[in-house]
């Protein structure tokens, strides 16, 4: 089977630069910053160290000596006293009050109560202001807030695609890859497989050259565009910012003239994830994330599924594009494979992009953009500002000058999620592919617009997902089932979780996290079934035509023995809408 890239039409380069956005304030207060409070630490032997009344009297007396109305506010967790100066005062006036405290032998220290700021400054990349997909509140992926915690360092992301055309905004973040195109004709490099994943161009000179109804086209430089979204160099005063700009990209070339073959792609998946491929040297830097912005019609075949299963077993998260046919993704491969994160595309308004595939098999949506409106003439470019800007090349056939250019497609949506997966793996290296997928889906936010047909659990949210995997796990023990369970019309299905190692009964505040993809949740009744068969209803046919359930419920299960097999039971009592249990969990 031949597969193709999943990007839509492109536009001319947007060459107008913007001024560098201003940086956030430094984490320390400047000499001219006003002061509102002081933090006073008393020696343990001082009465003021334990008595709020004594501390209040002391603050008032010292303030009076300095000509200010100093007032005890509260005791900090460290035992220090917070002293309010009656409003913001100039540093010199605050220094007068501080001098009174410093002169007291019972005072261990005094310092201004300064302000701190997020350390992740706005990137100074010249095209960053056009990357709405990263930061806009309506339909952006909330990436900048995640950079406070992680930038993807230590993680390699394999881009299984057209290969790499040299670009200075990617060079520093690129590691050695491989060319898996076995046909010299399709590879255009004079030979078969080799260690050079350079993109030689995927143009077609004439209509019909690549089969019935195929059209002549220029080279796409698709893999380079995808790679820029994942890990373009950032804060380098040029170009665009990558989502996981601390990560490394590994180009694994499988798409050339007329697309690519399943056999080459299967070997590429194997090699990229650290598996062995006959005749190919071992991968020195195996990828923990694979991005495949490619696909073709037909259900997932055994070859694809075996390769993906093996990659996931090696600890590699596999992200795939849903496809651009405005159809059910279940009819496309590898989008329909198990053990992948299947990504639909959303637009700048927060709707499903008009071209994006959809369906119960979708896991998540991410920005894919639109270079034109759905009602505009196909092939035209009318809204380049609403597409995804990334690294590219100006050559129409063979490589030319490096440029930046907006594309649309689920090809553009998938690398947003691959970049997020790299952020998560970097932030918590112990995460498994299943846990990464669950975290991304469980921490999505609802699309601002609509998604007819189903877009998984919503729009991926980088900051919320990173925060979830870096925060302390809730007190108690956590149990989860991430296996998909299809929910058909007028059926009842169950998903089990086996609990062990918990003493006594379940708590009165048992947390039940439910992640269901369904296009009409008013059809659904969702019950938690205890090991003894007791039933606790958490959702009862509410929500009407709303898509998806992504919620944590609290259940009083204190009468139930904790250990045993718990089940999530879902009943669909109508026709016309189907879905799946994506995952669910219990926290004791």
Beta strands, then each sheet from edge to edge (+ up, - down):
strand 1: 2-5
strand 2: 35-42
strand 3: 71-75
strand 4: 81-89
strand 5: 107-112
strand 6: 156-161
strand 7: 174-179
strand 8: 248-253
strand 9: 260-261
strand 10: 289-292
strand 11: 294-297
strand 12: 317-321
strand 13: 332-333
strand 14: 341-346
strand 15: 364-367
strand 16: 388-393
strand 17: 402-407
strand 18: 478-481
strand 19: 485-487
strand 20: 492-499
strand 21: 510-518
strand 22: 524-529
strand 23: 535-540
strand 24: 549-555
strand 25: 564-572
strand 26: 579-587
sheet 1: 9+ 1- 11+ 13-
sheet 2: 3+ 4- 2+ 5-
sheet 3: 7+ 8+ 6+ 10+ 12+ 14+ 15+
sheet 4: 16+ 17-
sheet 5: 18+ 26- 19+
sheet 6: 18+ 26- 21+ 24-
sheet 7: 20+ 25- 22+ 23-
end
